[in-house]
Amino acid sequence: MTNQRESILRYAAENFGTTPEYLWKSTPDAAVLRHRENDKWYGLLTNIPAEKLGLPSGRTVHILNVKCSPLETGSLLQKAGIFPAYHMNKTHWVTVLLDGTMPEPELFWLLEESYSLSNGNQFS
């Protein structure tokens, strides 16, 4: 499996000109992705305990939080590897498990949607 985190960071840099920000000393690997025009978040890459997603405990998982339309949240949550947003608004965000379940083209589509939604004011 390729490193999905690195692929996402590379895609964000190449397509949106985004440089990740590492904002917290307590979680130095947590990378925030911001829209270049308005500084709104459109992605968060971090590691969390698996049980935070309702998965068997005892391990850490890599995740990507992305913004989504409330009209799409329900259908996205039906897909394997997508969960209610960890530590974000569960109406406007979802969490994607970066374990290879979701193919990269779908990850990139979600990232593009999140970037696009972050350019408007309707979802924060």
Contacts in CASP RR format, 6 or more apart in sequence:
PFRMAT RR
TARGET T0000
AUTHOR 0000-0000-0000
METHOD contacts of the structure
MODEL  1
MTNQRESILRYAAENFGTTPEYLWKSTPDAAVLRHRENDKWYGLLTNIPA
EKLGLPSGRTVHILNVKCSPLETGSLLQKAGIFPAYHMNKTHWVTVLLDG
TMPEPELFWLLEESYSLSNGNQFS
1 99 0 8 1.000
1 100 0 8 1.000
2 104 0 8 1.000
4 62 0 8 1.000
4 64 0 8 1.000
4 98 0 8 1.000
4 100 0 8 1.000
4 104 0 8 1.000
4 107 0 8 1.000
5 45 0 8 1.000
5 62 0 8 1.000
5 64 0 8 1.000
5 98 0 8 1.000
7 104 0 8 1.000
7 107 0 8 1.000
8 45 0 8 1.000
8 64 0 8 1.000
8 98 0 8 1.000
8 107 0 8 1.000
8 108 0 8 1.000
8 111 0 8 1.000
9 20 0 8 1.000
9 31 0 8 1.000
9 45 0 8 1.000
11 108 0 8 1.000
11 111 0 8 1.000
12 18 0 8 1.000
12 20 0 8 1.000
12 33 0 8 1.000
12 111 0 8 1.000
13 19 0 8 1.000
15 112 0 8 1.000
16 33 0 8 1.000
16 35 0 8 1.000
16 36 0 8 1.000
16 115 0 8 1.000
17 36 0 8 1.000
18 33 0 8 1.000
18 34 0 8 1.000
18 36 0 8 1.000
20 31 0 8 1.000
20 32 0 8 1.000
20 33 0 8 1.000
20 45 0 8 1.000
21 31 0 8 1.000
21 32 0 8 1.000
21 33 0 8 1.000
21 34 0 8 1.000
22 28 0 8 1.000
22 29 0 8 1.000
22 30 0 8 1.000
22 31 0 8 1.000
22 32 0 8 1.000
23 30 0 8 1.000
23 32 0 8 1.000
24 30 0 8 1.000
27 46 0 8 1.000
27 47 0 8 1.000
29 45 0 8 1.000
29 46 0 8 1.000
29 47 0 8 1.000
30 44 0 8 1.000
30 45 0 8 1.000
30 46 0 8 1.000
30 47 0 8 1.000
31 44 0 8 1.000
31 45 0 8 1.000
31 46 0 8 1.000
32 41 0 8 1.000
32 43 0 8 1.000
32 44 0 8 1.000
33 41 0 8 1.000
33 42 0 8 1.000
33 43 0 8 1.000
33 44 0 8 1.000
33 45 0 8 1.000
33 111 0 8 1.000
34 40 0 8 1.000
34 41 0 8 1.000
34 42 0 8 1.000
34 118 0 8 1.000
35 41 0 8 1.000
35 42 0 8 1.000
35 115 0 8 1.000
35 118 0 8 1.000
35 119 0 8 1.000
37 119 0 8 1.000
38 118 0 8 1.000
38 119 0 8 1.000
38 120 0 8 1.000
40 118 0 8 1.000
40 119 0 8 1.000
40 124 0 8 1.000
41 67 0 8 1.000
41 118 0 8 1.000
42 66 0 8 1.000
42 67 0 8 1.000
42 111 0 8 1.000
42 114 0 8 1.000
42 115 0 8 1.000
42 117 0 8 1.000
42 118 0 8 1.000
43 64 0 8 1.000
43 65 0 8 1.000
43 66 0 8 1.000
43 67 0 8 1.000
43 111 0 8 1.000
43 114 0 8 1.000
44 64 0 8 1.000
44 65 0 8 1.000
44 88 0 8 1.000
45 62 0 8 1.000
45 63 0 8 1.000
45 64 0 8 1.000
45 98 0 8 1.000
46 62 0 8 1.000
46 63 0 8 1.000
46 65 0 8 1.000
47 60 0 8 1.000
47 61 0 8 1.000
47 62 0 8 1.000
47 63 0 8 1.000
48 60 0 8 1.000
48 61 0 8 1.000
48 63 0 8 1.000
48 86 0 8 1.000
49 57 0 8 1.000
49 58 0 8 1.000
49 59 0 8 1.000
49 60 0 8 1.000
49 61 0 8 1.000
50 56 0 8 1.000
50 57 0 8 1.000
50 58 0 8 1.000
50 59 0 8 1.000
50 60 0 8 1.000
50 61 0 8 1.000
51 57 0 8 1.000
51 58 0 8 1.000
52 86 0 8 1.000
53 61 0 8 1.000
53 63 0 8 1.000
53 83 0 8 1.000
53 86 0 8 1.000
53 95 0 8 1.000
53 97 0 8 1.000
54 83 0 8 1.000
55 61 0 8 1.000
61 97 0 8 1.000
61 98 0 8 1.000
61 99 0 8 1.000
62 97 0 8 1.000
62 98 0 8 1.000
62 99 0 8 1.000
63 86 0 8 1.000
63 95 0 8 1.000
63 96 0 8 1.000
63 97 0 8 1.000
63 98 0 8 1.000
64 95 0 8 1.000
64 96 0 8 1.000
64 98 0 8 1.000
64 107 0 8 1.000
64 110 0 8 1.000
64 111 0 8 1.000
65 85 0 8 1.000
65 86 0 8 1.000
65 87 0 8 1.000
65 88 0 8 1.000
65 93 0 8 1.000
65 94 0 8 1.000
65 95 0 8 1.000
65 96 0 8 1.000
66 93 0 8 1.000
66 94 0 8 1.000
66 96 0 8 1.000
66 110 0 8 1.000
66 111 0 8 1.000
66 113 0 8 1.000
66 114 0 8 1.000
67 92 0 8 1.000
67 93 0 8 1.000
67 113 0 8 1.000
67 114 0 8 1.000
67 117 0 8 1.000
67 118 0 8 1.000
67 123 0 8 1.000
68 76 0 8 1.000
68 92 0 8 1.000
68 93 0 8 1.000
68 94 0 8 1.000
68 110 0 8 1.000
68 113 0 8 1.000
68 114 0 8 1.000
68 117 0 8 1.000
69 113 0 8 1.000
69 117 0 8 1.000
69 123 0 8 1.000
70 91 0 8 1.000
70 92 0 8 1.000
70 123 0 8 1.000
72 113 0 8 1.000
73 90 0 8 1.000
73 91 0 8 1.000
73 92 0 8 1.000
73 94 0 8 1.000
76 82 0 8 1.000
76 94 0 8 1.000
76 110 0 8 1.000
77 83 0 8 1.000
77 84 0 8 1.000
77 94 0 8 1.000
79 102 0 8 1.000
80 101 0 8 1.000
80 102 0 8 1.000
81 96 0 8 1.000
81 97 0 8 1.000
81 99 0 8 1.000
81 101 0 8 1.000
81 102 0 8 1.000
82 94 0 8 1.000
82 95 0 8 1.000
82 96 0 8 1.000
82 97 0 8 1.000
82 102 0 8 1.000
83 94 0 8 1.000
83 95 0 8 1.000
83 96 0 8 1.000
83 97 0 8 1.000
84 90 0 8 1.000
84 94 0 8 1.000
84 95 0 8 1.000
85 92 0 8 1.000
85 93 0 8 1.000
85 94 0 8 1.000
85 95 0 8 1.000
86 95 0 8 1.000
88 95 0 8 1.000
89 124 0 8 1.000
92 123 0 8 1.000
92 124 0 8 1.000
94 110 0 8 1.000
96 102 0 8 1.000
96 107 0 8 1.000
96 110 0 8 1.000
98 107 0 8 1.000
117 123 0 8 1.000
END
